[in-house]
């Protein structure tokens, strides 16, 4: 074995403590896997005294995380602080400039600055690894960067946020409204006190940005992701989806089209009984269409101490073995500037729900506005009569232009017979 790999760890939260425990307790097994020893030499956190379930008394402590980038006894910095700017960005940039490898779980940082950080790592001959940034313990980064490269990838689709999948699963199982299930998710620790990044789709978009870059060789383009969250989904939508033979999932979808690269984060109708539809609770999953190599499906826990710490350790083993290479699978200078598919080119079939007054002419008015935009109806459910009271009209359209459907819904929403803005959810191929 060669000289040991010396690790500096910034952030001793749930995942950081897990990484420290693995390095302390599994040193011999890791050394055999890595071909050299790996030792934690320095750590940084806000609270030195907190009990983290692992003895760190013999490890050098830095109150300022930036000091890890300057230490002579650190070969690789593990950044687990989080955030796309501030101390996290400064630490990663400082470590790379100082000739130190970086392992990070920071998807927000990479979604915003990944191309520049990858170029910085290449200039200084070090690695930038981020397996833990996407889907916790699912080895999707390595698979896209190194495994599924023979025929090219045409699309990746995934359930990338465990909080949203837990909420939608529980809403379906119990019939309870979104707000009630969200509160339960917060009590169980699946959702943050401020859940906006999760339920609004931002967390999924960060991860999708990285998947897109790995799959298609483009520079990360977070601004090019069209994002819709799950907060408007109702128990009625979930129940109607079931009647049509679908389940609602928050998906991140990236696909190559004739017009460019399409990146979408939105609730989608996924046919029941297919792999993505069957992903339950807080689990994550990614489906990749890899040409002649066939479709691939990855599923596992997307967050938490065990899965995410395991992904960090896997990256450390790669660094120890000298498996460096470009962060996104090709040199940063060769990452293709993203060509976004025009919004008007987007095509899909859609689930539409209208909450209307049950009065004569309402169905004719809806049909007229849809027909004016060349949107045709494939199937429909209309509930029984309740004169003067709001009722639901639900339908699935044939494939239509996204912008055409939006224009039709805007016209329909202006009617005095429609009591709320219509719900629109795209249908996603299994």
Secondary structure, DSSP 8 states (H G I E B T S, - for coil): -EEEEEEEEE--SHHHHHHHHHHHHSHHHHHHHHTEEEEEEEEE-S-SSS--SS--TTSEEESSGGGGGG-TT-SEEEE-S--SSHHHHHHHHHHHHTT-EEEE--HHHHHHHHHHHHHHHHHTT--EE-GGGSSTT--HHHIIIIIS-SS---EEEEE--HHHHHHHHHHHHH---HHHHHHHHHHHTSS-SS-HHHHTSHHHHHHHHHHHHHHH-B---GGG-EE--STT--HHHHHHHHHHTEEEEEEEEEEEETTEEEEEEEEEEEETTSTTTT--TTEEEEEEE-GGG-EEEEEEE-SSHHHHHHHHHHHHHHHHTT----TTSS-GGGSB---B--GGG-EE-EEEEEEEE--TTHHHHHHHHHHHTT--EEEEEE----TTSEEEEEEEE-SEEHHHHHHHHHHHHTSTTB-S--EEEEEE--
